[in-house]
Amino acid sequence: MTVASNLKKRRKEQNLTQAKLAEISGVSQQAISFIESNRNTPSEGTMRLLAKALKCPVSELLEEAE
């Protein structure tokens, strides 16, 4: 899995829309959309904001499937 798929999976597990995650995290919906569609690589700061909003460690968003 990539950051894109991990982020989308975690967001959907929590029944959050991109708009709601944007509201909670302070990251724009467009940025979240770009990350989830693999068109943008998030900065370290953005990853921290998203992980905090999703109540998970950054490492969980960075994990790759074995």
Summary of the structure (lengths in Angstrom):
residues: 66
radius of gyration: 10.3
end to end distance: 8.4
largest distance: 32.3
contacts: 175
relative contact order: 0.23
helix: 65%
strand: 0%
